[in-house]
């Protein structure tokens, strides 16, 4: 078991690696309005609170990147439907607000880096999921290829031009997964167990999904691995005489 967070919370986002991780945003669960911008860095054994908090505190947030170069997008500010279109980047010490994502939403899914990110799906209210995909190039947002189905509270892996998107709700929990090539989505093998609000990371050909919920009932502790298609060249040596 790794070190415990200094601030217990849900609806937070994370980025980085097992030895250089980052956690940010969320809510302590006592109230929908009690959201936080607290950011913590992980060194492989313990968490340290960063002096830099999100400029806009929120839960149901998404993000990706590294411990010293992360991006955060969307989220939930509090009731009744106070969703956020805020976007920020982290440089290892402080968060800087960047141009807002094109649409206000909570529970989107983010993959990529501070200069090439993909923000997919999300919802404006329970039961109102989106297919919206937005691409960040380091200076501005543009519209990407729409998701094949409306989805929120999913997870993703990979990059802006080679991404894997899985699980979520639309509005029922989903076991579907999809791949993005930088312009359009295509289906991939489904998971064994449908669920939303999951954790997941990796690359498009090797990823995992863990936890989540199947509805208002019990939470999940399942982990599933994804292995994508690979190709290898068959090389022969030709000899002439």
Secondary structure as the mmCIF struct_conf table of DSSP 4:
data_model
#
loop_
_struct_conf.conf_type_id
_struct_conf.id
_struct_conf.beg_label_comp_id
_struct_conf.beg_label_asym_id
_struct_conf.beg_label_seq_id
_struct_conf.end_label_comp_id
_struct_conf.end_label_asym_id
_struct_conf.end_label_seq_id
HELX_LH_PP_P HELX_LH_PP_P1 UNK A 3 UNK A 5
BEND BEND1 UNK A 6 UNK A 7
STRN STRN1 UNK A 10 UNK A 10
BEND BEND2 UNK A 11 UNK A 11
STRN STRN2 UNK A 13 UNK A 16
BEND BEND3 UNK A 18 UNK A 20
STRN STRN3 UNK A 21 UNK A 24
STRN STRN4 UNK A 27 UNK A 27
BEND BEND4 UNK A 29 UNK A 30
TURN_TY1_P TURN_TY1_P1 UNK A 32 UNK A 33
STRN STRN5 UNK A 35 UNK A 35
STRN STRN6 UNK A 39 UNK A 42
BEND BEND5 UNK A 44 UNK A 45
STRN STRN7 UNK A 47 UNK A 49
BEND BEND6 UNK A 51 UNK A 51
BEND BEND7 UNK A 55 UNK A 56
STRN STRN8 UNK A 59 UNK A 59
BEND BEND8 UNK A 60 UNK A 60
STRN STRN9 UNK A 62 UNK A 66
TURN_TY1_P TURN_TY1_P2 UNK A 67 UNK A 68
STRN STRN10 UNK A 69 UNK A 73
STRN STRN11 UNK A 76 UNK A 78
TURN_TY1_P TURN_TY1_P3 UNK A 79 UNK A 81
STRN STRN12 UNK A 82 UNK A 83
STRN STRN13 UNK A 87 UNK A 90
BEND BEND9 UNK A 92 UNK A 93
STRN STRN14 UNK A 95 UNK A 98
HELX_LH_PP_P HELX_LH_PP_P2 UNK A 99 UNK A 101
BEND BEND10 UNK A 102 UNK A 103
STRN STRN15 UNK A 106 UNK A 106
BEND BEND11 UNK A 107 UNK A 107
STRN STRN16 UNK A 109 UNK A 112
BEND BEND12 UNK A 114 UNK A 116
STRN STRN17 UNK A 117 UNK A 120
STRN STRN18 UNK A 123 UNK A 125
TURN_TY1_P TURN_TY1_P4 UNK A 126 UNK A 127
STRN STRN19 UNK A 128 UNK A 129
STRN STRN20 UNK A 133 UNK A 136
BEND BEND13 UNK A 138 UNK A 139
STRN STRN21 UNK A 141 UNK A 143
HELX_LH_PP_P HELX_LH_PP_P3 UNK A 145 UNK A 147
BEND BEND14 UNK A 148 UNK A 149
STRN STRN22 UNK A 152 UNK A 152
BEND BEND15 UNK A 153 UNK A 153
STRN STRN23 UNK A 155 UNK A 158
BEND BEND16 UNK A 160 UNK A 162
STRN STRN24 UNK A 163 UNK A 166
STRN STRN25 UNK A 169 UNK A 169
BEND BEND17 UNK A 170 UNK A 172
STRN STRN26 UNK A 173 UNK A 174
STRN STRN27 UNK A 177 UNK A 180
BEND BEND18 UNK A 182 UNK A 183
STRN STRN28 UNK A 185 UNK A 188
HELX_LH_PP_P HELX_LH_PP_P4 UNK A 189 UNK A 191
BEND BEND19 UNK A 192 UNK A 193
STRN STRN29 UNK A 195 UNK A 196
BEND BEND20 UNK A 197 UNK A 197
STRN STRN30 UNK A 199 UNK A 203
TURN_TY1_P TURN_TY1_P5 UNK A 204 UNK A 205
STRN STRN31 UNK A 206 UNK A 210
STRN STRN32 UNK A 213 UNK A 213
BEND BEND21 UNK A 214 UNK A 217
STRN STRN33 UNK A 219 UNK A 219
STRN STRN34 UNK A 223 UNK A 227
#
